Every structure is written in structure tokens, then in C-alpha cells.
Amino acid sequence: MLIADIKVEVVAGIAEKKGKYLVGRKTDIQSNSEIWEFPGGKMEVGESIEETLRREWREELEIEIAKFYGPIAKLENEEYRLHFCAIEISETPAAKEHSELAWLEPKKIGRLTMHALDSQFVLKYLL
């Protein structure tokens, strides 16, 4: 395997409540603009998908995931492999690393400026 073939492994939590999904707005350093995403983050060496998601939600949203249902989709581009995982939460998340958190319907999420793989997920699985 070539070094160029190694992708950054990332996980995102898909939390649903009454037909709405939790998304967060963050400043994208590369484009210096606000961008929406499903909360999550990069896997560390030796971490499982579930361990990564639980750690990231603790760090970014200050909550514990109540139930982890596992990956529901895996999308990738040249740089990233993103595992979208269905979860359940019972606490109210805090916008610790996001400028805003929102529970939105899929049609509204589809109109947001998102990372490319998050947008693909919305188009393929939510709309």
C-alpha cells in the first residue's frame, strides 16, 4: 500500500429526534468560513469507531452517548473515510467546539453548507 492510499479515518454521530437530526456549525480552517457537520472526529491509533465517537462527543458536546447502534454508512474521498453511526442521546449537548448546534429536518440540512462527505450522506440517506 502506498502512503498516498492511506485515508484519515473519521466518525460522525447521527442523532435523530422526532424527525430532526443534530448538526453543528464550525469554522472551517481551510476555507476560513462557517460550515455545518454531523459532530464527530478523527480516529486515534488503536481506537474503535465506537470509542472514537464516544470520546469525540464527550470532548465536543460534553455528553455521553446513551446508545451506539453502529455504522450506517461509510463514504470516502481522496483524503478521508467517514463512518456515519446511528446513536441515541438523552442529554442536552453543549456547543463547546461549535458556534451553534441545531436539530433540523433533512430538507433544511440539505440546504446548509457542509463538508462534502456530510452533504453526500444527507443526499443519499436522509432526503
VMD Tcl script that builds the backbone (N, CA, C; Angstrom):
set m [mol new atoms 381]
animate dup $m
set s [atomselect $m all]
$s set {name element resname resid chain x y z} {
  {N N MET 1 A 0.846 -1.183 0.000}
  {CA C MET 1 A 0.000 0.000 0.000}
  {C C MET 1 A 0.889 1.244 0.000}
  {N N LEU 2 A 0.562 2.162 -0.850}
  {CA C LEU 2 A 1.296 3.415 -0.912}
  {C C LEU 2 A 0.828 4.348 0.189}
  {N N ILE 3 A 1.714 5.192 0.653}
  {CA C ILE 3 A 1.354 6.181 1.668}
  {C C ILE 3 A 0.181 7.022 1.185}
  {N N ALA 4 A 0.152 7.351 -0.092}
  {CA C ALA 4 A -0.914 8.180 -0.650}
  {C C ALA 4 A -2.279 7.498 -0.557}
  {N N ASP 5 A -2.298 6.163 -0.417}
  {CA C ASP 5 A -3.554 5.425 -0.341}
  {C C ASP 5 A -4.156 5.426 1.063}
  {N N ILE 6 A -3.409 5.874 2.052}
  {CA C ILE 6 A -3.905 5.875 3.424}
  {C C ILE 6 A -4.838 7.061 3.624}
  {N N LYS 7 A -6.028 6.755 4.093}
  {CA C LYS 7 A -7.017 7.806 4.321}
  {C C LYS 7 A -7.156 8.085 5.810}
  {N N VAL 8 A -7.537 9.295 6.139}
  {CA C VAL 8 A -7.811 9.661 7.520}
  {C C VAL 8 A -9.174 9.071 7.873}
  {N N GLU 9 A -9.208 8.265 8.929}
  {CA C GLU 9 A -10.453 7.639 9.380}
  {C C GLU 9 A -11.184 8.610 10.308}
  {N N VAL 10 A -12.443 8.890 9.991}
  {CA C VAL 10 A -13.242 9.847 10.738}
  {C C VAL 10 A -14.595 9.217 11.048}
  {N N VAL 11 A -15.168 9.573 12.189}
  {CA C VAL 11 A -16.504 9.094 12.542}
  {C C VAL 11 A -17.424 10.289 12.785}
  {N N ALA 12 A -18.710 10.095 12.501}
  {CA C ALA 12 A -19.714 11.131 12.740}
  {C C ALA 12 A -20.929 10.484 13.377}
  {N N GLY 13 A -21.476 11.146 14.374}
  {CA C GLY 13 A -22.670 10.642 15.050}
  {C C GLY 13 A -23.938 11.184 14.421}
  {N N ILE 14 A -24.864 10.280 14.145}
  {CA C ILE 14 A -26.157 10.666 13.582}
  {C C ILE 14 A -27.203 10.453 14.670}
  {N N ALA 15 A -27.566 11.546 15.328}
  {CA C ALA 15 A -28.569 11.513 16.394}
  {C C ALA 15 A -29.863 12.085 15.831}
  {N N GLU 16 A -30.949 11.321 16.001}
  {CA C GLU 16 A -32.252 11.728 15.463}
  {C C GLU 16 A -33.247 11.872 16.600}
  {N N LYS 17 A -34.090 12.909 16.501}
  {CA C LYS 17 A -35.137 13.135 17.497}
  {C C LYS 17 A -36.339 13.740 16.783}
  {N N LYS 18 A -37.432 12.988 16.743}
  {CA C LYS 18 A -38.685 13.465 16.133}
  {C C LYS 18 A -38.485 13.954 14.703}
  {N N GLY 19 A -37.727 13.188 13.917}
  {CA C GLY 19 A -37.522 13.528 12.510}
  {C C GLY 19 A -36.482 14.603 12.251}
  {N N LYS 20 A -35.809 15.051 13.307}
  {CA C LYS 20 A -34.764 16.069 13.166}
  {C C LYS 20 A -33.429 15.469 13.587}
  {N N TYR 21 A -32.347 15.977 12.992}
  {CA C TYR 21 A -31.006 15.460 13.232}
  {C C TYR 21 A -30.116 16.550 13.794}
  {N N LEU 22 A -29.214 16.163 14.696}
  {CA C LEU 22 A -28.321 17.129 15.315}
  {C C LEU 22 A -27.143 17.443 14.394}
  {N N VAL 23 A -26.961 18.728 14.114}
  {CA C VAL 23 A -25.821 19.197 13.332}
  {C C VAL 23 A -25.192 20.374 14.069}
  {N N GLY 24 A -23.905 20.592 13.800}
  {CA C GLY 24 A -23.193 21.685 14.439}
  {C C GLY 24 A -22.475 22.539 13.408}
  {N N ARG 25 A -22.381 23.829 13.698}
  {CA C ARG 25 A -21.668 24.757 12.805}
  {C C ARG 25 A -20.306 25.063 13.417}
  {N N LYS 26 A -19.287 24.965 12.570}
  {CA C LYS 26 A -17.900 25.153 12.996}
  {C C LYS 26 A -17.182 26.037 11.986}
  {N N THR 27 A -16.121 26.690 12.417}
  {CA C THR 27 A -15.291 27.426 11.478}
  {C C THR 27 A -14.357 26.441 10.795}
  {N N ASP 28 A -14.392 26.411 9.476}
  {CA C ASP 28 A -13.514 25.550 8.693}
  {C C ASP 28 A -12.213 26.310 8.462}
  {N N ILE 29 A -11.125 25.795 9.022}
  {CA C ILE 29 A -9.824 26.474 8.964}
  {C C ILE 29 A -9.336 26.620 7.525}
  {N N GLN 30 A -9.532 25.576 6.704}
  {CA C GLN 30 A -9.039 25.618 5.320}
  {C C GLN 30 A -9.710 26.720 4.502}
  {N N SER 31 A -11.028 26.860 4.638}
  {CA C SER 31 A -11.727 27.863 3.825}
  {C C SER 31 A -12.022 29.137 4.603}
  {N N ASN 32 A -11.704 29.141 5.906}
  {CA C ASN 32 A -11.969 30.279 6.776}
  {C C ASN 32 A -13.426 30.717 6.692}
  {N N SER 33 A -14.333 29.734 6.710}
  {CA C SER 33 A -15.763 30.038 6.664}
  {C C SER 33 A -16.505 29.089 7.603}
  {N N GLU 34 A -17.757 29.412 7.874}
  {CA C GLU 34 A -18.585 28.570 8.729}
  {C C GLU 34 A -19.123 27.410 7.905}
  {N N ILE 35 A -19.062 26.219 8.479}
  {CA C ILE 35 A -19.510 25.021 7.769}
  {C C ILE 35 A -20.229 24.114 8.774}
  {N N TRP 36 A -21.288 23.460 8.320}
  {CA C TRP 36 A -22.068 22.571 9.181}
  {C C TRP 36 A -21.571 21.142 9.034}
  {N N GLU 37 A -21.754 20.357 10.110}
  {CA C GLU 37 A -21.307 18.968 10.096}
  {C C GLU 37 A -22.132 18.153 11.084}
  {N N PHE 38 A -22.041 16.843 10.908}
  {CA C PHE 38 A -22.526 15.932 11.931}
  {C C PHE 38 A -21.361 15.784 12.900}
  {N N PRO 39 A -21.570 16.027 14.198}
  {CA C PRO 39 A -20.455 16.001 15.145}
  {C C PRO 39 A -19.710 14.661 15.172}
  {N N GLY 40 A -18.416 14.756 15.335}
  {CA C GLY 40 A -17.557 13.579 15.385}
  {C C GLY 40 A -16.110 14.009 15.311}
  {N N GLY 41 A -15.268 13.111 14.802}
  {CA C GLY 41 A -13.862 13.468 14.700}
  {C C GLY 41 A -12.996 12.320 14.236}
  {N N LYS 42 A -11.697 12.575 14.241}
  {CA C LYS 42 A -10.715 11.609 13.727}
  {C C LYS 42 A -10.448 10.495 14.725}
  {N N MET 43 A -10.280 9.299 14.183}
  {CA C MET 43 A -9.925 8.139 14.998}
  {C C MET 43 A -8.459 8.233 15.392}
  {N N GLU 44 A -8.170 7.875 16.631}
  {CA C GLU 44 A -6.788 7.797 17.088}
  {C C GLU 44 A -6.316 6.360 16.927}
  {N N VAL 45 A -5.020 6.160 16.875}
  {CA C VAL 45 A -4.441 4.823 16.697}
  {C C VAL 45 A -4.959 3.882 17.779}
  {N N GLY 46 A -5.463 2.730 17.354}
  {CA C GLY 46 A -5.937 1.719 18.285}
  {C C GLY 46 A -7.369 1.889 18.748}
  {N N GLU 47 A -8.020 2.978 18.370}
  {CA C GLU 47 A -9.405 3.216 18.776}
  {C C GLU 47 A -10.371 2.534 17.816}
  {N N SER 48 A -11.490 2.067 18.352}
  {CA C SER 48 A -12.565 1.549 17.514}
  {C C SER 48 A -13.450 2.727 17.098}
  {N N ILE 49 A -14.344 2.470 16.169}
  {CA C ILE 49 A -15.282 3.507 15.737}
  {C C ILE 49 A -16.104 3.984 16.931}
  {N N GLU 50 A -16.621 3.054 17.711}
  {CA C GLU 50 A -17.443 3.425 18.866}
  {C C GLU 50 A -16.639 4.223 19.890}
  {N N GLU 51 A -15.425 3.784 20.206}
  {CA C GLU 51 A -14.596 4.505 21.179}
  {C C GLU 51 A -14.321 5.931 20.710}
  {N N THR 52 A -14.034 6.077 19.415}
  {CA C THR 52 A -13.766 7.408 18.861}
  {C C THR 52 A -14.981 8.305 19.012}
  {N N LEU 53 A -16.133 7.792 18.626}
  {CA C LEU 53 A -17.347 8.613 18.674}
  {C C LEU 53 A -17.695 9.007 20.106}
  {N N ARG 54 A -17.586 8.061 21.014}
  {CA C ARG 54 A -17.880 8.380 22.421}
  {C C ARG 54 A -16.909 9.444 22.951}
  {N N ARG 55 A -15.617 9.339 22.627}
  {CA C ARG 55 A -14.617 10.323 23.060}
  {C C ARG 55 A -14.906 11.693 22.458}
  {N N GLU 56 A -15.154 11.710 21.149}
  {CA C GLU 56 A -15.385 12.989 20.465}
  {C C GLU 56 A -16.632 13.700 20.994}
  {N N TRP 57 A -17.715 12.949 21.230}
  {CA C TRP 57 A -18.939 13.583 21.735}
  {C C TRP 57 A -18.746 14.075 23.166}
  {N N ARG 58 A -17.922 13.370 23.952}
  {CA C ARG 58 A -17.596 13.836 25.305}
  {C C ARG 58 A -16.819 15.150 25.219}
  {N N GLU 59 A -15.805 15.189 24.331}
  {CA C GLU 59 A -14.941 16.364 24.207}
  {C C GLU 59 A -15.664 17.550 23.579}
  {N N GLU 60 A -16.394 17.309 22.484}
  {CA C GLU 60 A -17.004 18.403 21.721}
  {C C GLU 60 A -18.364 18.849 22.242}
  {N N LEU 61 A -19.141 17.926 22.807}
  {CA C LEU 61 A -20.525 18.227 23.174}
  {C C LEU 61 A -20.823 18.032 24.654}
  {N N GLU 62 A -19.828 17.549 25.395}
  {CA C GLU 62 A -19.948 17.318 26.838}
  {C C GLU 62 A -21.115 16.403 27.212}
  {N N ILE 63 A -21.327 15.347 26.419}
  {CA C ILE 63 A -22.376 14.385 26.747}
  {C C ILE 63 A -21.886 12.958 26.507}
  {N N GLU 64 A -22.564 12.031 27.143}
  {CA C GLU 64 A -22.322 10.612 26.932}
  {C C GLU 64 A -23.363 10.098 25.935}
  {N N ILE 65 A -22.927 9.274 25.012}
  {CA C ILE 65 A -23.851 8.644 24.069}
  {C C ILE 65 A -24.620 7.575 24.835}
  {N N ALA 66 A -25.957 7.636 24.793}
  {CA C ALA 66 A -26.794 6.679 25.529}
  {C C ALA 66 A -26.768 5.311 24.855}
  {N N LYS 67 A -26.899 5.294 23.523}
  {CA C LYS 67 A -26.872 4.029 22.773}
  {C C LYS 67 A -26.097 4.220 21.483}
  {N N PHE 68 A -25.250 3.245 21.186}
  {CA C PHE 68 A -24.466 3.244 19.954}
  {C C PHE 68 A -24.998 2.101 19.100}
  {N N TYR 69 A -25.596 2.432 17.955}
  {CA C TYR 69 A -26.188 1.415 17.087}
  {C C TYR 69 A -25.235 0.937 15.996}
  {N N GLY 70 A -24.121 1.630 15.833}
  {CA C GLY 70 A -23.126 1.209 14.862}
  {C C GLY 70 A -23.182 1.976 13.552}
  {N N PRO 71 A -22.221 1.684 12.673}
  {CA C PRO 71 A -22.140 2.374 11.379}
  {C C PRO 71 A -23.362 2.085 10.503}
  {N N ILE 72 A -23.862 3.146 9.868}
  {CA C ILE 72 A -24.971 3.002 8.932}
  {C C ILE 72 A -24.544 3.342 7.507}
  {N N ALA 73 A -23.401 3.979 7.385}
  {CA C ALA 73 A -22.874 4.323 6.059}
  {C C ALA 73 A -21.391 4.628 6.182}
  {N N LYS 74 A -20.666 4.401 5.078}
  {CA C LYS 74 A -19.245 4.738 5.010}
  {C C LYS 74 A -19.032 5.407 3.658}
  {N N LEU 75 A -18.591 6.650 3.686}
  {CA C LEU 75 A -18.321 7.397 2.460}
  {C C LEU 75 A -16.873 7.852 2.498}
  {N N GLU 76 A -16.269 7.983 1.320}
  {CA C GLU 76 A -14.879 8.421 1.296}
  {C C GLU 76 A -14.570 9.251 0.061}
  {N N ASN 77 A -13.514 10.036 0.203}
  {CA C ASN 77 A -12.964 10.787 -0.921}
  {C C ASN 77 A -11.465 10.509 -0.941}
  {N N GLU 78 A -10.700 11.331 -1.616}
  {CA C GLU 78 A -9.257 11.091 -1.742}
  {C C GLU 78 A -8.546 11.106 -0.397}
  {N N GLU 79 A -9.057 11.885 0.547}
  {CA C GLU 79 A -8.351 12.117 1.809}
  {C C GLU 79 A -8.972 11.417 3.023}
  {N N TYR 80 A -10.312 11.339 3.060}
  {CA C TYR 80 A -10.998 10.860 4.251}
  {C C TYR 80 A -11.879 9.646 3.986}
  {N N ARG 81 A -12.033 8.810 5.021}
  {CA C ARG 81 A -13.024 7.740 5.054}
  {C C ARG 81 A -13.887 8.052 6.270}
  {N N LEU 82 A -15.153 8.364 6.025}
  {CA C LEU 82 A -16.040 8.821 7.087}
  {C C LEU 82 A -17.103 7.781 7.388}
  {N N HIS 83 A -17.132 7.343 8.650}
  {CA C HIS 83 A -18.090 6.346 9.126}
  {C C HIS 83 A -19.231 7.092 9.831}
  {N N PHE 84 A -20.427 7.017 9.279}
  {CA C PHE 84 A -21.608 7.647 9.880}
  {C C PHE 84 A -22.278 6.603 10.763}
  {N N CYS 85 A -22.484 6.936 12.043}
  {CA C CYS 85 A -23.004 5.975 13.009}
  {C C CYS 85 A -24.289 6.469 13.664}
  {N N ALA 86 A -25.274 5.582 13.727}
  {CA C ALA 86 A -26.533 5.905 14.398}
  {C C ALA 86 A -26.323 5.815 15.908}
  {N N ILE 87 A -26.758 6.860 16.591}
  {CA C ILE 87 A -26.627 6.905 18.049}
  {C C ILE 87 A -27.900 7.466 18.658}
  {N N GLU 88 A -27.982 7.314 19.961}
  {CA C GLU 88 A -29.081 7.911 20.716}
  {C C GLU 88 A -28.465 8.680 21.867}
  {N N ILE 89 A -29.001 9.875 22.112}
  {CA C ILE 89 A -28.528 10.670 23.244}
  {C C ILE 89 A -29.729 11.042 24.109}
  {N N SER 90 A -29.482 11.208 25.392}
  {CA C SER 90 A -30.573 11.580 26.293}
  {C C SER 90 A -30.291 12.905 26.998}
  {N N GLU 91 A -29.069 13.395 26.859}
  {CA C GLU 91 A -28.685 14.665 27.472}
  {C C GLU 91 A -28.755 15.791 26.441}
  {N N THR 92 A -28.683 17.015 26.907}
  {CA C THR 92 A -28.646 18.170 26.010}
  {C C THR 92 A -27.193 18.490 25.702}
  {N N PRO 93 A -26.809 18.448 24.413}
  {CA C PRO 93 A -25.412 18.728 24.061}
  {C C PRO 93 A -25.057 20.203 24.240}
  {N N ALA 94 A -23.791 20.445 24.559}
  {CA C ALA 94 A -23.268 21.805 24.708}
  {C C ALA 94 A -22.406 22.130 23.492}
  {N N ALA 95 A -22.533 23.336 22.989}
  {CA C ALA 95 A -21.749 23.777 21.830}
  {C C ALA 95 A -20.359 24.207 22.296}
  {N N LYS 96 A -19.534 23.231 22.632}
  {CA C LYS 96 A -18.194 23.510 23.159}
  {C C LYS 96 A -17.214 23.859 22.039}
  {N N GLU 97 A -17.267 23.124 20.929}
  {CA C GLU 97 A -16.370 23.376 19.801}
  {C C GLU 97 A -17.105 23.877 18.564}
  {N N HIS 98 A -18.407 24.014 18.674}
  {CA C HIS 98 A -19.224 24.521 17.572}
  {C C HIS 98 A -19.749 25.907 17.945}
  {N N SER 99 A -19.948 26.757 16.955}
  {CA C SER 99 A -20.522 28.073 17.242}
  {C C SER 99 A -22.029 27.955 17.442}
  {N N GLU 100 A -22.611 26.852 16.942}
  {CA C GLU 100 A -24.047 26.636 17.072}
  {C C GLU 100 A -24.365 25.156 16.874}
  {N N LEU 101 A -25.353 24.669 17.608}
  {CA C LEU 101 A -25.899 23.334 17.414}
  {C C LEU 101 A -27.369 23.487 17.081}
  {N N ALA 102 A -27.894 22.602 16.236}
  {CA C ALA 102 A -29.305 22.696 15.865}
  {C C ALA 102 A -29.862 21.320 15.533}
  {N N TRP 103 A -31.125 21.117 15.881}
  {CA C TRP 103 A -31.872 19.928 15.470}
  {C C TRP 103 A -32.684 20.356 14.249}
  {N N LEU 104 A -32.366 19.804 13.091}
  {CA C LEU 104 A -33.005 20.239 11.847}
  {C C LEU 104 A -33.560 19.058 11.060}
  {N N GLU 105 A -34.583 19.356 10.266}
  {CA C GLU 105 A -35.164 18.363 9.366}
  {C C GLU 105 A -34.218 18.166 8.182}
  {N N PRO 106 A -34.228 16.972 7.573}
  {CA C PRO 106 A -33.333 16.698 6.449}
  {C C PRO 106 A -33.375 17.741 5.329}
  {N N LYS 107 A -34.545 18.260 4.982}
  {CA C LYS 107 A -34.620 19.264 3.901}
  {C C LYS 107 A -33.835 20.524 4.259}
  {N N LYS 108 A -33.914 20.943 5.516}
  {CA C LYS 108 A -33.153 22.125 5.954}
  {C C LYS 108 A -31.659 21.820 5.966}
  {N N ILE 109 A -31.300 20.626 6.428}
  {CA C ILE 109 A -29.878 20.242 6.448}
  {C C ILE 109 A -29.335 20.227 5.021}
  {N N GLY 110 A -30.140 19.769 4.081}
  {CA C GLY 110 A -29.730 19.704 2.683}
  {C C GLY 110 A -29.402 21.059 2.070}
  {N N ARG 111 A -29.883 22.125 2.675}
  {CA C ARG 111 A -29.609 23.485 2.166}
  {C C ARG 111 A -28.415 24.150 2.852}
  {N N LEU 112 A -27.837 23.478 3.841}
  {CA C LEU 112 A -26.696 24.053 4.570}
  {C C LEU 112 A -25.393 23.850 3.811}
  {N N THR 113 A -24.421 24.705 4.085}
  {CA C THR 113 A -23.065 24.500 3.574}
  {C C THR 113 A -22.404 23.493 4.511}
  {N N MET 114 A -22.058 22.317 3.960}
  {CA C MET 114 A -21.494 21.232 4.759}
  {C C MET 114 A -20.220 20.721 4.120}
  {N N HIS 115 A -19.466 19.932 4.903}
  {CA C HIS 115 A -18.339 19.196 4.333}
  {C C HIS 115 A -18.896 18.286 3.240}
  {N N ALA 116 A -18.108 17.998 2.219}
  {CA C ALA 116 A -18.573 17.225 1.059}
  {C C ALA 116 A -19.163 15.869 1.440}
  {N N LEU 117 A -18.501 15.124 2.320}
  {CA C LEU 117 A -19.000 13.795 2.671}
  {C C LEU 117 A -20.280 13.877 3.508}
  {N N ASP 118 A -20.402 14.890 4.352}
  {CA C ASP 118 A -21.633 15.088 5.109}
  {C C ASP 118 A -22.784 15.382 4.141}
  {N N SER 119 A -22.532 16.226 3.152}
  {CA C SER 119 A -23.555 16.538 2.137}
  {C C SER 119 A -23.974 15.291 1.377}
  {N N GLN 120 A -23.001 14.462 1.005}
  {CA C GLN 120 A -23.325 13.206 0.308}
  {C C GLN 120 A -24.199 12.315 1.172}
  {N N PHE 121 A -23.897 12.242 2.464}
  {CA C PHE 121 A -24.699 11.430 3.381}
  {C C PHE 121 A -26.143 11.920 3.400}
  {N N VAL 122 A -26.321 13.227 3.510}
  {CA C VAL 122 A -27.676 13.800 3.560}
  {C C VAL 122 A -28.427 13.440 2.276}
  {N N LEU 123 A -27.794 13.640 1.122}
  {CA C LEU 123 A -28.449 13.347 -0.151}
  {C C LEU 123 A -28.781 11.869 -0.330}
  {N N LYS 124 A -27.872 10.997 0.066}
  {CA C LYS 124 A -28.065 9.552 -0.129}
  {C C LYS 124 A -28.983 8.898 0.890}
  {N N TYR 125 A -28.932 9.352 2.152}
  {CA C TYR 125 A -29.588 8.626 3.224}
  {C C TYR 125 A -30.702 9.364 3.949}
  {N N LEU 126 A -30.754 10.683 3.875}
  {CA C LEU 126 A -31.778 11.409 4.625}
  {C C LEU 126 A -32.869 12.026 3.749}
  {N N LEU 127 A -32.531 12.360 2.505}
  {CA C LEU 127 A -33.533 13.001 1.636}
  {C C LEU 127 A -34.247 11.984 0.766}
}
mol reanalyze $m
mol bondsrecalc $m
mol representation Tube
mol addrep $m
